[in-house]
Amino acid sequence: MLSFVDCAKKGTPSGGLRDTIPPVIVNSSPENYSINFTGNEIEIRFDEYIKLKDISKELIISPPMKFTPVITPLSTSKTLKIKLIDTLKPNTTYSFNFGNSIVDNNEENKFEYFKYIFSTGSYIDSLKLSGKVKDVQLIAPEIPTTVMLYEVNETFKDSLIYSEKPTYITVTKDSTGTFELSNLKEGKYLLLAMKEKNNDYIFQPQNDKIGFVKELITLPTDSTYTLTLFKETPDYKFVRPSQLGKNHIVFGYEGRADSLNIEMLSQVPQDYVSTFFKDEKKDTLHYWYKPTIEKDSLIFKVSNGNSVDTTTVRMRELFKDSLNISALKTGTLKLKDTFKLRANTPLVSFDAEKFQVMAKDSSLVSATIRLNKEYNWAEVFFPKKEDQSYLIKLFPGALTDFFDASNDTLQFNVNTRLSSDYGTLNLTLANVNRFPIIVQMVDGKYNVVAEEYLSENKTVFFDELSPDKYFLRIIYDNNRNGRWDTGSFLNRMEPEKIVYYPTQIEVRANWSLNETFTLK
């Protein structure tokens, strides 16, 4: 008698080949590209279960609707449903671009860039417009960026972009910034690009970047357009002041405040004096005064250029500020850096003999002191040597503030590195068509690490560059004010042009680079 015993082996069935086929539409009701549309529900049926992924980010409805339609499924289904809540415009072609939001339930294979289109009129609009979006300050634009058209009719005015949604919208496809607007009707339009914070298709200058084509465009057209994004500097606006300390009031503002001045209008004693300085990080002016005025409120006149405001500050019982001094930066300094101290109360004088800079071999280093009244800094200039450490000491009375208070003994440690720890760059410029220009090196976050202002063509030399990858750029300073100036939509003013070197520059330690920047 024979007996055969077969032992079972545990395992997972292979299940065959992985599904790589995206969902397929079986039918739609109404059919895609329907005309004379009058309903409020749309159903699109697929050959397998689908789900919607990141639908709020991916879906682009053009023209945009005031009330967002309800789109299901919320989980999985073979049917995608669109329930319209908004009232549709007559004789208008609507486009629902689902981007990459439709995927199958199991493997999430994408049904890419499916568009459902219908018209409330007797035909489907079919005109197109394409182009590219750039960012004036970045080497590549942020994605996605919204591109929009406003129809220019009898009710159109520039201010509509601050309150009304556009007629048509699309988004840039990738970091190249290319875009295409489709299913457009014949007419005249304002073409804009916006990088928004709120994604509501309304321009909010405090948060959004904008780009525009100066002239109105007419469809149909074979032209392509380039839009350059920039962030506007808001018009000057005074912000309500507030009391921070017993003799300390802060005045906030928006925009440029190059000639901001504050004048007390309330009656004050004969020995009343005041001073102010700018906050180093915020658009704020710190106003200080003495002696203390025992009043419930104080009235001020705040002027900046032709703008004049009168404001009242309600006063409270607060503590008097005590002098506090700290360093803007300790640790490693470059040889050309200046050591800076900040104070919370206004600095009015210094005693240079009570500042001491000592090298690590205990030798004293000669130092020069200067007060920066604009930002309330004490700046300490002294010659530095490479691979050295320094002790900066302030003896009592080195700095005196507005209230005749002075510092106790303070000390700070800084050091320098070997020159061989840094790299250098020799830059030759070619085909610069006008001057002056500003040559800048910026890091990966677009912080300026080195710059030089040129009124004529010459070789640029940057030294003490920390090993890293940098971008190199040139700013055309059209108004010769020594800084880059942004644009203005309402004034149809483009920002000052910035041109980037085509590739990132890698700086290495103990390495000298020689580059030629040829402008086109």
C-alpha positions as CSV (number, residue, x, y, z in Angstrom):
1,M,0.0,0.0,0.0
2,L,1.5,3.3,-1.1
3,S,0.7,6.6,0.6
4,F,1.7,10.1,-0.8
5,V,1.8,13.0,1.6
6,D,2.2,16.6,0.2
7,C,3.0,19.4,2.6
8,A,1.4,22.8,2.0
9,K,3.6,25.8,1.7
10,K,2.5,29.2,3.0
11,G,2.7,32.1,0.5
12,T,1.0,35.1,-1.1
13,P,-0.6,34.6,-4.5
14,S,1.2,36.7,-7.1
15,G,-2.0,38.1,-8.5
16,G,-0.7,38.5,-12.0
17,L,0.7,41.7,-13.6
18,R,0.2,45.0,-12.0
19,D,-2.6,47.1,-13.4
20,T,-1.2,50.1,-15.3
21,I,-4.2,51.1,-17.4
22,P,-6.1,54.3,-16.3
23,P,-9.9,54.3,-16.0
24,V,-11.9,54.5,-19.3
25,I,-15.1,56.6,-19.7
26,V,-18.0,54.4,-20.7
27,N,-20.5,57.3,-21.3
28,S,-21.5,60.7,-20.1
29,S,-24.8,62.4,-19.5
30,P,-25.0,64.9,-21.0
31,E,-22.3,64.0,-23.5
32,N,-19.0,65.8,-23.4
33,Y,-19.0,68.9,-25.7
34,S,-22.8,69.3,-25.4
35,I,-24.4,72.5,-26.6
36,N,-27.5,74.3,-25.4
37,F,-26.9,73.0,-21.9
38,T,-29.7,73.8,-19.4
39,G,-29.3,71.2,-16.6
40,N,-27.6,71.3,-13.3
41,E,-26.3,67.7,-13.0
42,I,-23.6,65.9,-15.0
43,E,-22.7,62.2,-14.7
44,I,-19.6,60.6,-16.1
45,R,-19.4,56.7,-15.9
46,F,-16.2,54.7,-15.9
47,D,-15.3,51.1,-16.6
48,E,-13.9,50.6,-13.1
49,Y,-14.1,52.1,-9.6
50,I,-12.5,55.5,-9.4
51,K,-11.7,58.0,-6.7
52,L,-10.9,61.7,-6.6
53,K,-7.5,62.7,-5.3
54,D,-6.6,66.4,-4.4
55,I,-9.7,67.5,-6.3
56,S,-9.7,71.0,-4.6
57,K,-6.1,71.6,-5.9
58,E,-6.4,69.9,-9.3
59,L,-9.8,71.0,-10.6
60,I,-9.8,74.1,-12.7
61,I,-13.3,75.5,-13.8
62,S,-13.3,78.1,-16.5
63,P,-15.0,80.5,-16.4
64,P,-14.7,80.3,-12.6
65,M,-18.0,80.0,-10.7
66,K,-19.2,82.0,-7.7
67,F,-20.5,78.9,-5.9
68,T,-18.3,75.8,-6.1
69,P,-20.2,72.7,-7.6
70,V,-20.6,69.6,-5.5
71,I,-18.4,66.8,-7.0
72,T,-18.6,63.2,-5.9
73,P,-17.6,60.4,-5.2
74,L,-16.2,61.2,-1.7
75,S,-14.9,57.7,-1.5
76,T,-15.1,55.3,-4.5
77,S,-17.6,54.8,-7.3
78,K,-17.9,54.0,-11.0
79,T,-19.7,57.3,-11.5
80,L,-18.4,60.9,-11.2
81,K,-21.2,63.3,-10.5
82,I,-21.1,67.1,-10.8
83,K,-24.0,69.1,-9.2
84,L,-24.0,72.7,-10.3
85,I,-25.1,75.3,-7.8
86,D,-24.2,78.5,-9.6
87,T,-26.4,80.2,-12.2
88,L,-24.7,79.6,-15.6
89,K,-24.0,82.5,-18.0
90,P,-25.9,82.5,-21.4
91,N,-23.9,81.6,-24.6
92,T,-20.8,80.6,-22.6
93,T,-18.5,77.6,-23.0
94,Y,-17.6,76.0,-19.6
95,S,-14.5,73.8,-19.1
96,F,-13.9,71.4,-16.2
97,N,-10.2,70.4,-16.2
98,F,-9.7,67.6,-13.6
99,G,-5.9,67.7,-13.9
100,N,-4.5,64.5,-12.2
101,S,-7.4,64.1,-9.7
102,I,-9.2,61.1,-11.3
103,V,-7.4,57.8,-10.4
104,D,-8.5,54.2,-10.3
105,N,-9.3,52.8,-6.9
106,N,-6.6,50.1,-6.7
107,E,-3.4,51.3,-8.3
108,E,-4.2,55.0,-8.5
109,N,-3.5,55.1,-12.3
110,K,-4.2,58.6,-13.4
111,F,-6.7,59.6,-16.0
112,E,-4.7,62.7,-16.9
113,Y,-6.1,66.1,-17.7
114,F,-9.6,65.0,-18.5
115,K,-11.7,68.0,-19.6
116,Y,-15.5,68.0,-19.6
117,I,-16.8,70.8,-21.7
118,F,-20.3,72.1,-22.5
119,S,-21.9,75.3,-23.8
120,T,-25.0,77.1,-22.8
121,G,-25.1,78.5,-26.3
122,S,-25.5,76.9,-29.7
123,Y,-21.7,76.2,-30.3
124,I,-18.5,75.4,-28.4
125,D,-16.0,78.3,-28.3
126,S,-12.7,76.9,-29.7
127,L,-10.1,79.7,-29.7
128,K,-6.8,79.2,-27.8
129,L,-4.1,81.4,-26.3
130,S,-0.6,80.2,-25.1
131,G,2.5,81.6,-23.6
132,K,4.9,81.5,-20.7
133,V,5.1,82.9,-17.2
134,K,8.4,84.0,-15.6
135,D,9.2,85.4,-12.1
136,V,11.3,88.6,-12.1
137,Q,13.2,87.6,-9.0
138,L,13.4,83.8,-9.3
139,I,15.3,81.7,-11.8
140,A,12.1,79.7,-12.4
141,P,8.5,80.6,-11.5
142,E,6.6,78.9,-8.6
143,I,4.1,76.3,-9.7
144,P,1.2,76.4,-10.1
145,T,0.6,79.9,-11.3
146,T,-2.8,81.1,-12.4
147,V,-3.2,82.7,-15.8
148,M,-6.4,84.6,-16.5
149,L,-8.3,86.6,-19.0
150,Y,-10.7,89.5,-18.2
151,E,-13.1,90.3,-21.0
152,V,-13.0,93.9,-22.0
153,N,-16.6,95.1,-22.4
154,E,-18.6,98.2,-21.6
155,T,-18.4,97.4,-17.8
156,F,-14.7,96.7,-17.7
157,K,-12.2,98.7,-15.7
158,D,-8.8,97.9,-14.3
159,S,-10.0,97.8,-10.7
160,L,-12.1,94.7,-11.4
161,I,-9.1,92.5,-10.7
162,Y,-9.4,93.5,-7.0
163,S,-13.0,92.4,-6.7
164,E,-14.2,90.3,-9.6
165,K,-13.2,86.8,-10.8
166,P,-11.8,86.6,-14.4
167,T,-13.6,85.4,-17.5
168,Y,-11.2,82.5,-18.2
169,I,-8.5,80.8,-16.1
170,T,-5.8,78.1,-16.4
171,V,-2.6,77.2,-14.6
172,T,1.0,76.7,-15.7
173,K,1.8,73.1,-16.4
174,D,5.2,72.8,-14.8
175,S,8.4,74.8,-13.8
176,T,8.9,75.9,-17.4
177,G,5.9,78.2,-16.8
178,T,4.1,77.3,-20.1
179,F,0.3,77.7,-20.3
180,E,-2.6,77.3,-22.6
181,L,-6.0,78.8,-22.4
182,S,-8.6,77.0,-24.5
183,N,-12.3,77.1,-25.5
184,L,-12.1,80.9,-25.7
185,K,-14.5,83.2,-27.6
186,E,-13.6,86.0,-29.9
187,G,-13.1,89.4,-28.3
188,K,-10.7,91.8,-26.5
189,Y,-9.1,90.8,-23.2
190,L,-6.8,91.8,-20.4
191,L,-4.2,89.0,-19.9
192,L,-2.8,88.5,-16.4
193,A,-0.8,86.0,-14.3
194,M,-1.0,85.6,-10.6
195,K,0.7,83.6,-7.9
196,E,-1.9,83.7,-5.2
197,K,-2.0,82.9,-1.5
198,N,-5.8,82.4,-1.2
199,N,-6.5,80.9,-4.7
200,D,-9.7,82.9,-5.0
201,Y,-8.7,84.5,-8.4
202,I,-8.9,88.0,-6.8
203,F,-5.8,90.2,-6.8
204,Q,-4.7,91.0,-3.2
205,P,-1.5,93.1,-3.5
206,Q,-0.4,92.4,0.1
207,N,-0.1,88.6,-0.6
208,D,-0.1,88.0,-4.3
209,K,2.4,88.3,-7.2
210,I,1.1,89.7,-10.5
211,G,2.3,89.8,-14.1
212,F,0.5,91.5,-17.0
213,V,0.7,92.3,-20.7
214,K,0.6,96.1,-21.1
215,E,-1.7,96.2,-24.2
216,L,-5.1,94.5,-24.4
217,I,-5.0,91.4,-26.6
218,T,-7.5,90.5,-29.3
219,L,-8.7,87.0,-30.1
220,P,-8.2,85.2,-32.4
221,T,-4.4,85.7,-32.4
222,D,-1.3,83.6,-33.4
223,S,0.9,85.5,-30.9
224,T,2.3,84.0,-27.8
225,Y,2.8,86.1,-24.7
226,T,5.3,86.2,-21.8
227,L,4.2,87.5,-18.4
228,T,6.6,88.4,-15.7
229,L,5.5,88.0,-12.1
230,F,6.4,90.5,-9.4
231,K,5.3,91.5,-5.9
232,E,4.1,95.1,-5.7
233,T,5.3,97.4,-3.0
234,P,2.0,98.7,-1.5
235,D,1.3,102.4,-1.5
236,Y,2.3,104.1,1.8
237,K,-0.3,103.5,4.5
238,F,-0.2,104.6,8.1
239,V,-1.1,101.9,10.6
240,R,-2.7,102.7,14.0
241,P,0.0,103.2,16.7
242,S,0.2,101.5,20.1
243,Q,1.9,102.1,23.4
244,L,4.6,99.4,24.3
245,G,6.2,101.0,27.3
246,K,5.9,103.9,29.7
247,N,7.7,106.2,27.2
248,H,7.6,104.0,24.1
249,I,5.1,104.1,21.3
250,V,5.3,102.2,18.0
251,F,4.0,103.5,14.7
252,G,3.4,100.9,12.0
253,Y,3.2,101.5,8.3
254,E,2.9,99.8,4.9
255,G,4.9,100.6,1.8
256,R,7.9,103.0,1.5
257,A,8.4,105.5,4.3
258,D,11.6,107.2,3.3
259,S,10.6,110.5,4.8
260,L,8.4,109.4,7.7
261,N,8.3,112.0,10.5
262,I,6.3,112.1,13.8
263,E,5.3,115.3,15.6
264,M,3.6,115.6,19.0
265,L,0.5,117.8,18.8
266,S,-0.5,117.5,22.5
267,Q,0.7,120.1,24.9
268,V,4.0,119.1,26.4
269,P,6.4,120.5,29.0
270,Q,9.3,122.8,27.9
271,D,11.9,120.1,28.5
272,Y,10.1,117.6,26.3
273,V,12.4,115.8,23.8
274,S,11.8,112.8,21.5
275,T,13.6,110.5,19.2
276,F,12.8,107.4,17.0
277,F,14.4,104.6,15.1
278,K,13.3,102.0,12.6
279,D,12.7,98.4,13.5
280,E,15.3,96.2,11.7
281,K,12.7,93.5,10.8
282,K,9.2,95.1,10.6
283,D,7.7,98.2,9.0
284,T,7.6,99.9,12.3
285,L,9.0,103.1,13.8
286,H,9.9,103.1,17.5
287,Y,9.1,106.5,19.1
288,W,10.6,107.5,22.5
289,Y,10.0,110.6,24.6
290,K,10.7,112.2,28.0
291,P,9.7,113.3,30.5
292,T,6.6,111.1,31.2
293,I,3.4,112.9,30.3
294,E,0.5,112.2,32.7
295,K,-2.4,112.2,30.2
296,D,-5.1,109.7,29.1
297,S,-4.2,110.2,25.5
298,L,-1.6,111.8,23.2
299,I,-2.2,113.3,19.7
300,F,0.4,113.0,17.0
301,K,0.9,114.2,13.4
302,V,2.5,111.5,11.2
303,S,3.8,112.7,7.8
304,N,5.5,110.9,4.9
305,G,6.0,113.0,1.7
306,N,2.6,114.5,0.8
307,S,0.7,112.2,3.2
308,V,-0.3,113.6,6.6
309,D,-2.3,111.7,9.3
310,T,-3.4,112.8,12.7
311,T,-3.8,110.0,15.3
312,T,-4.6,109.6,19.0
313,V,-2.8,107.1,21.3
314,R,-4.6,106.0,24.4
315,M,-2.1,105.8,27.2
316,R,-1.8,103.1,29.9
317,E,0.2,102.6,33.1
318,L,3.1,100.6,31.9
319,F,6.6,99.9,33.2
320,K,9.6,101.9,32.0
321,D,12.0,100.1,29.7
322,S,15.5,99.2,31.0
323,L,18.5,99.3,28.7
324,N,19.3,95.9,27.1
325,I,22.1,95.3,24.7
326,S,22.7,92.2,22.5
327,A,24.8,91.3,19.5
328,L,23.2,91.0,16.0
329,K,25.7,88.2,15.3
330,T,28.3,86.3,17.3
331,G,30.3,83.2,16.3
332,T,32.1,83.4,12.9
333,L,32.7,86.8,11.2
334,K,34.2,87.3,7.8
335,L,37.2,89.7,7.6
336,K,35.2,92.4,6.1
337,D,32.2,92.1,8.5
338,T,31.3,94.7,11.1
339,F,30.4,93.7,14.6
340,K,27.1,95.2,15.6
341,L,25.2,95.6,18.8
342,R,21.5,96.4,19.1
343,A,19.7,98.1,22.0
344,N,16.1,98.1,23.0
345,T,16.2,101.8,24.0
346,P,17.7,104.6,21.9
347,L,21.4,104.9,22.1
348,V,22.7,108.5,22.2
349,S,26.4,108.4,23.0
350,F,29.4,106.1,23.5
351,D,32.8,106.2,25.2
352,A,35.3,104.6,22.9
353,E,37.8,104.1,25.7
354,K,35.4,101.7,27.4
355,F,35.4,99.4,24.4
356,Q,38.1,96.7,24.3
357,V,38.9,94.2,21.5
358,M,41.4,91.5,22.5
359,A,42.9,88.8,20.2
360,K,43.4,85.3,21.5
361,D,47.1,86.1,22.3
362,S,45.8,88.8,24.7
363,S,47.0,91.6,22.4
364,L,44.7,94.6,22.1
365,V,43.2,95.5,18.7
366,S,42.4,99.1,17.9
367,A,38.7,99.7,17.3
368,T,36.5,102.5,15.9
369,I,32.9,102.9,17.2
370,R,30.0,104.4,15.3
371,L,26.3,104.8,16.2
372,N,23.8,103.9,13.5
373,K,20.8,106.1,14.4
374,E,18.5,104.7,11.7
375,Y,18.4,101.2,13.3
376,N,19.8,102.0,16.8
377,W,23.0,99.9,16.4
378,A,26.4,100.4,17.8
379,E,28.9,99.3,15.2
380,V,32.4,98.2,16.1
381,F,35.0,98.3,13.3
382,F,38.4,96.6,13.9
383,P,41.0,94.9,11.6
384,K,40.7,91.1,11.7
385,K,43.1,88.4,10.8
386,E,42.3,84.9,9.5
387,D,41.9,82.0,11.9
388,Q,41.7,84.2,14.9
389,S,39.4,84.7,17.9
390,Y,38.5,87.9,19.5
391,L,36.9,89.0,22.8
392,I,34.9,92.2,22.6
393,K,34.4,93.8,25.9
394,L,32.2,96.8,27.0
395,F,33.1,98.3,30.4
396,P,30.4,100.1,32.4
397,G,29.4,103.4,30.7
398,A,30.5,102.3,27.2
399,L,27.0,103.0,25.8
400,T,24.5,105.5,27.1
401,D,20.8,105.6,26.2
402,F,18.1,108.3,25.8
403,F,17.2,108.0,29.5
404,D,20.8,108.4,30.7
405,A,21.1,104.7,31.5
406,S,24.3,102.9,30.7
407,N,25.5,99.3,30.3
408,D,27.1,97.0,32.8
409,T,30.1,95.0,31.8
410,L,29.4,93.0,28.7
411,Q,31.5,90.7,26.6
412,F,31.1,88.9,23.3
413,N,33.2,86.2,21.5
414,V,33.7,86.1,17.7
415,N,36.1,84.3,15.5
416,T,37.4,84.2,11.9
417,R,38.2,81.3,9.6
418,L,41.2,80.7,7.3
419,S,41.0,82.4,3.9
420,S,41.4,78.9,2.4
421,D,38.0,78.0,3.9
422,Y,36.4,80.3,1.4
423,G,36.2,80.7,-2.4
424,T,36.5,83.7,-4.8
425,L,34.9,84.7,-8.1
426,N,36.3,86.8,-10.9
427,L,33.4,87.9,-13.1
428,T,33.7,89.4,-16.6
429,L,30.6,91.0,-18.1
430,A,29.8,91.0,-21.9
431,N,27.1,92.7,-23.9
432,V,25.7,94.8,-21.1
433,N,23.6,97.3,-23.1
434,R,23.2,100.0,-20.4
435,F,24.5,101.1,-17.0
436,P,24.2,101.4,-14.0
437,I,23.7,97.8,-13.0
438,I,23.7,95.8,-9.7
439,V,25.6,92.5,-9.8
440,Q,24.5,90.1,-7.1
441,M,25.2,86.6,-5.9
442,V,22.3,85.0,-4.1
443,D,22.0,81.6,-2.3
444,G,19.4,78.9,-2.8
445,K,16.8,81.0,-0.9
446,Y,17.6,84.1,-2.9
447,N,19.3,85.9,0.0
448,V,22.0,88.3,-1.3
449,V,25.4,87.2,-0.1
450,A,27.5,89.6,-2.3
451,E,26.8,92.6,-4.6
452,E,28.5,95.4,-6.5
453,Y,27.1,98.5,-8.1
454,L,28.6,99.3,-11.5
455,S,28.3,102.6,-13.4
456,E,30.6,101.2,-16.1
457,N,31.8,97.9,-17.3
458,K,34.7,96.4,-15.2
459,T,35.7,93.0,-13.7
460,V,33.7,92.1,-10.6
461,F,35.6,90.3,-7.7
462,F,33.7,88.6,-4.9
463,D,35.8,87.1,-2.1
464,E,35.1,85.3,1.2
465,L,32.4,83.2,-0.4
466,S,31.3,80.3,1.8
467,P,31.3,76.9,-0.1
468,D,27.8,76.5,-1.5
469,K,25.8,76.8,-4.7
470,Y,24.8,80.3,-5.8
471,F,22.8,82.1,-8.5
472,L,24.4,85.1,-10.2
473,R,22.2,87.9,-11.5
474,I,22.3,91.4,-12.9
475,I,19.7,94.1,-12.1
476,Y,19.3,97.1,-14.5
477,D,18.9,100.1,-12.2
478,N,16.8,102.2,-14.6
479,N,16.1,105.0,-12.1
480,R,19.7,105.0,-10.7
481,N,18.6,104.8,-7.0
482,G,20.9,101.9,-6.1
483,R,18.2,99.3,-5.5
484,W,15.9,97.0,-7.4
485,D,12.4,98.5,-7.9
486,T,9.2,96.5,-8.4
487,G,6.4,97.3,-10.8
488,S,2.8,98.5,-10.6
489,F,-0.3,97.0,-12.3
490,L,-2.5,100.1,-12.2
491,N,0.4,102.3,-13.6
492,R,1.3,99.6,-16.1
493,M,4.9,99.8,-14.9
494,E,7.1,96.8,-15.3
495,P,9.6,95.9,-12.6
496,E,13.3,96.6,-13.2
497,K,14.7,93.9,-15.3
498,I,16.7,91.1,-13.7
499,V,18.9,88.7,-15.8
500,Y,20.2,85.4,-14.3
501,Y,23.4,83.6,-15.2
502,P,22.1,80.4,-17.0
503,T,23.6,77.9,-14.5
504,Q,24.1,77.7,-10.8
505,I,27.7,78.4,-9.7
506,E,29.3,76.1,-7.2
507,V,31.9,77.7,-4.9
508,R,34.4,75.5,-3.2
509,A,36.9,76.1,-0.4
510,N,40.3,77.4,-1.5
511,W,39.0,77.7,-5.1
512,S,39.1,80.7,-7.5
513,L,36.4,80.8,-10.2
514,N,36.7,82.8,-13.4
515,E,33.4,83.3,-15.2
516,T,32.1,85.3,-18.1
517,F,28.5,86.5,-18.0
518,T,27.3,87.2,-21.6
519,L,24.0,89.0,-21.7
520,K,21.7,88.4,-24.6
